[in-house]
Amino acid sequence: MTEQAPFNLHLVSDSSGETVTNIARACLVQYPGTPVTEHFWWLVRSTGQMGRVLEGIRSAPGLVIYTLLNSEVRVLLEKSCRELKIPAVSALDPVMQALGRYFKREAGAEIGRQHLMDEGYFHRIDAMHFTMQHDDGQSMETMVDADIILLGVSRTSKTPTCMYLANRGYKVANIPLVPGVTVPDYIIEAAKPLFVGLTREPKSLSDIRQSRLRIMNDTRGESYANVDKVREEVAESRRLFTKNGWPVIDVTRRSIEETAATIIQLYNQRLAGSV
């Protein structure tokens, strides 16, 4: 059986490309097994730059998805794609048009406005610094200033979840739950942070730890990756979560993004309840 040639997908942006890439990939996951070659064209802000993009599109024809605000550059792309009989889709037009009708006003045309170094930008940078300083149980003395504290046994995705949340502007800390080591009372009793427990199915967790040990050439398998010992760790962590009334998220079949989205919902519900 002959393998299917990959489909070409051209992603064109006048900014960092983050928006159009996220939109495209959110859609591509609904087409599993479909081979796709992505062509990235970022910071396209002049007709000269667009000329180079069009050369790439001609040499590898495929669907074009774009986010362009400069009318001259955009018209050149659209006109050229029509001549080449290549489909081109504006990723933001339907939403922008709906907002314009709702607000009864025209949109601005400032390229990269979502990336401006405004107050929100610096807030996210502060959150990133805080989160890195409080990763894996570090800087316990200032951890009570966190918005969110994640707890869980080793390999329950605490750090990547924290970094994702920090990028959204939340100050997050995480504490690894280690057998025989207790979480300080002053942390548990802190009023400000939202505490969330992360857990994972023991067999899955054991497999992940074993893989980690092989990669690191670590020999502590019996105490770290043994499924029975892992099961005890998970049970003990759940007892801690239950004792303190903390919400628990099982990350076994969740992506980092899904886990983070649930945590943000919990955080917002907590804020709404305190108003």
Secondary structure by P-SEA (a helix, b strand, c coil): cccccbbbbbbbccccaaaaaaaaaaaaaacccbbbbbbbbcccccaaaaaaaaaaaaacccbbbbbbccaaaaaaaaaaaaaacbbbbcccaaaaaaaaaaacbbbbbcccccccccaaaaaaaaaaaaaaaacccccccccccccbbbbbccccaaaaaaaaaaaaccbbbbbbbccccccccccccccccbbbbbbccaaaaaaaaaaaaaaaccccccccccaaaaaaaaaaaaaaaaaabbbbbbcccccaaaaaaaaaaaaaaaaaaac
